[in-house]
Amino acid sequence: MNDSRLVYSTDTGRVKDKTVSLQKAPKSDGIVRIRKETKGRKGKGMSIIDGLEMSEADLKALCTELKKQCGCGGAVKGFSIEIQGDVRDKLKQILETKGKRVKLAGG
């Protein structure tokens, strides 16, 4: 008998490897923008942080730190960080202490 544990294999499908992707962050103008977004969230506001030129691992670490300091949830989507609630002012202060140039975008 073959002791292989492989049941099914394919080159296509929805299953993705959990390894860290090697994609590079898109180039920005050096300004971190924080905007509020409610579209598609049933009226709940999210603070979206764009323009951070960091790897995915660094973004996840920064996201974890921001969530702890703001006392709310959040996630990394693509190369932006989403923090629950309208905490743009607090996020701006935290990122400015880290030496980033920050602008509040949108209304």
PyMOL commands that set and color helices and strands:
alter all, ss='L'
color gray80, all
select helices_A, chain A and resi 56-70+88-97
alter helices_A, ss='H'
color red, helices_A
select strands_A, chain A and resi 31-37+46-50+74-77+80-84+101-105
alter strands_A, ss='S'
color yellow, strands_A
deselect
rebuild
show_as cartoon
